[in-house]
Amino acid sequence: MSSELAPRAGLAEGPVGLGGQLAVVGSTPSRKLPPAGAGPLHEARAVWVVLKRECIRFASDPLRVIVGLLQPVMFLFVLGSGLGTLVKFGSHLSLRTFLYPGAAAMSVLFTALFSAGSIVWDREFGFLREMLVAPVSRTSLVVGKCIGGALVSSVQGVLMICISGLAGVPYNPALMFTVLAELLLLALTITAFGLVVAARIRQFQSFMAVTNMLVMPLFFLSGAMYPLSGLPTWLKVLTRVDPLTYAVDPIRRAVFEHLSSLPPALTKRLVPGVTWDGWHVPLGLELTVVAVMAFGFVVVAAIEFRQTD
């Protein structure tokens, strides 16, 4: 009797798929059963698999590294050298040195967005559905995607650090470690933000249009191209509410702290820091703002992916 019922019900006789979960052939289960052996280690393995996939995808596409580096390099050397004939900081500093923190932020910005946008490609080709029906928490998938995107984006940051000497930035180990850590935090935030946007978008072209509409104004308002002092009131307000400001300013602070030849008055004018109604925001609070944004975007992305298909 049991041997006849199994084919009619469409049940596989043995464990099928991850975690020994029984699969129902020809139908979609109304709810996902918890896999055998589910737990923290099971979820950590899911995070690792998604992270590893991001790294493999990035390593298999060297052109992506070149293209991702081309824009910040042009921003730094072409724009920096061209405008350097008009903007003079004296013999102590070149415009390329001032623009370097913004170029470093740009190097991870677009790579992180592209990593998040690959979710849209996965949805178009059906791979995302296979990930979502896997017997793991969707939060683990989001966390793995965020960490993987942050790591591959930080590779661009490492390359920018390698060419920092050409922009007049010293090769100081403490400086390089600080800049890399701040770029990693920024990359995590931008990847999580990209996942929030990508969760509801079905076409990659739409994703790029939306992110460009949002990210480019945020970048230009972050102080990446100009000091935060002496701005008109309306522009000063916009720079303070721009979350990217709190990522660019710590990088610029770190760079200028290691330029010992600069006069203190020039440093104070070019790196005034962020102020809230006259109160100077500490460096630790700026980084906390970025970290809180990263955590918030991860939470929102996890909630959205629980509701997506």
C-alpha positions, 0 to 999 in steps of 0.5 A: 500500500505505501509503495503505491501511495508514494508515486501518487503523492509525488514524494521522493523516497529519500532526502532530496536537496540541502539538509536532507529536506524532502522535496515535493515533485510538481508542486510548490510547498506552502511553507519551507520546512526547517532543514535537518541540522539547521543552526548557527553553523548551517547559516554560517555556511550559507553566508560563506557560500554566498561570499565565496561566490561573489569572490569567484565571480569577481576574480573571473572578470578582470575587466571589471577591476580595470573598468572599476578603477578607470573612473576614479583614476580619471577623476583623480589625475585628469580632473585633478591635474586640469583643475589644478591649473586653476585651484592653487593651494600653494607649494605645500599641496596639490589638488590631486592630494586633496581629491584623493579621499573622494577618488578612493571613496568613488573606487569602492562606491560603484563596485559595491553597487555593481555587486549588489546589482548582480542580484537583479541579474540572478533574478532575470536568469532564475538563479535567485529563485533557487537561492531563495528556496534553499533551506537557509535563512534569507537573512544569511543570504543577504549577509553573505551578499553584503560581506562578499560585495564589501570584500570585492569592492575593497580590492578597488580600494587596495589598488587606490592605496597602491597608487596613492604616492602618485597623488602625493599621499605618503605610503604610511602603514598606519595611514594605509590600514586606516583608509582601507578599514574606512573604505571597507565600512563604506563598501559594506554600507553601499552594498547593503543600500544597493540590495535594498534598491535591488530587492524590488527591481526586475531589470538591471537597466532600471537598477542602474538608472535608479542608483545613478539618480541617487548615488551621484548627487550623494557623491557630489554633496559629500565634500569629495570635490571641495572643502566643507567650510565656507559653503552657502547655507543651502549647500551646507545643510545638504552636505550635513544630511548627506550620509556619504559625507560621514564616510569621505571626511574620515578618509580625508582626516586620515590623509591630512594627518599624515601630511606633516609639511602642511601649515596648520591654517591650510589644514584647518581650512581644507579639512574643517570636519563636519559640524552640527550647528557649530558643534564639531562632530568627533571622528568616532561619531562619524564612523558610528553614523556610517556603521549604523547606516550599514546595519540599518540597510542590512536589516531592511534588505533582509526584510525585503528579501523575506517578502520577495520571490 
